[in-house]
Structure formats: C-alpha cells, structure tokens
Amino acid sequence: MLDDDCNLIGTSGFYVDVTDSLHSDITKVLSAVADSRAQIEQAKGVLMAAYNVSPERAFETLVWRSQEANLKLREIASRFLAALAHQAASPETRSPIDQALLTLE
C-alpha cells in the first residue's frame, strides 16, 4: 500500500509463517552435512595413519578416487569406511598405535 507520495505505508494480503518449517529443514540439512563431513574426516584419518601422509594428501586421494569412481566424495568415504569396518588390523599394525596411545602423558 502506498500513500499519495508513493511511499510504502503497509502491505495487504495473506501471510504464512514458515519459520518452524524452515528451521526444521535447515537443521536436517546441517545434520546431514556434519555426518558427511565426519565420514570424510574419518576416511582421511585412516589414509593418514596407513600411509603417513598429510591431511591434504589424504583428502586429494579421496577426491581422486571419487572422480575415478564417478561417485560423490561422501559416498566414497562411506564405502571406504564400511569396507574396513569388519577387518581387524594386524598385530604389527596395532603395536605402534598401542605404544603411542599408552605412552601419552
């Protein structure tokens, strides 16, 4: 609604409050992003520990594999972690990890 000088003085019509719905949608999206990011970070950690590479190199490796497989990065990370979930590390692999963890002060 405008006055005689064409200044906005109000509005008319129907109003719908979507605040709760929008908040719920944003919360769901942020939760999914956090979960996805966590899987990518875990996969990076596995590569860093296994190959003694930097976080950047581990990430580049995941990105490369994602592109080679034509899968999203989060899907590669998820599948990689799932493939390793039921495989125990050998005693030779666990020994330096145990030593590092047990000697922290």
N, C-alpha and C positions, 0 to 999 in steps of 0.2 A: 504494500500500500504506500502510495506517495502523497505528499502534501502538494499544495498549489505551486511550490517552488521546485518540485520534483525531488524532494529529499525523502529518503526512506523513513517511514514512520511506523511500520509494522508489517506483519505478514498475515495471510489468511490461508485456510485450508486445513488439512488433516495432518497430524503429527504422530509418528510412531517411534517409540523409544526402543532402540535396538542395542542399548548399552550392554545389557546382560548377555545377549546373544553374541555380540561382538567380543566381549571379554572372554566368553567360553571358547569361541573359535580361536582367539589369539593364544589362550592358554594351551589348547590342544596342539596347535602348530609349534609353539615354543617347546613343549614337552617332546614332541617328535624330533625336533631339531637337536635338542640336548641328547636324546637317546642315540641319534645317528652320529653325533659328534663323539659321544663316548665310545661307540664301537670303532670309529676311525682311530681315535687316540689309543685304544687297546691294541688294535692291529699294528699301529706304528710302534708301540712299545715292544710287541713280540719281535718285529723285524729289527728294532734297535738292539735288543738283547741277543738275538740269534746271530746277527751279522756285525755287531759292534759298529753301527752306522749312526749318523746324526739324525735328529728328528726330521730335518729337511729331506735327507736322502731317503728315509723310510717313507715319508709322505710321497715323494716323487716316484718311488717304487710302486706304491699303491695306485697312484694316478696312472702310471704306465700300464699296470695290469688291468685297470678299469677300462682304459682305452683299447687295449688289445682284445679284451673280452666283450667289449661293447656293452658294459654294464655300469650302472651308477656306482660311484665311489663307495657309498654307504652299503650297497649290495655286495661289492667285493669284500669289504671289511667284515660284514656279517657272515658271508660264506667262508671266508678265511678262518675266522674265529670258531665257527661251527665245525669246520674240518679238524681243527686242533683240539676241540673240547674233550674228546674221548681218548686222546693219546697222551699217555704219561711220558714225561721227559726221562731220558736215561739217567742212571746214577751219575755218569760222567758230566752230564749237563746240569744236574741238580747240585752237585757238590760245590762249585764256585758260588752258586746262588745262595746256598745254605751258609757257606762261610761268610759271605758279605753281609747277609742278614743277621747272623748270630754274633758278629763282631762289632756291630754298630753300638755306639755309646752316646 
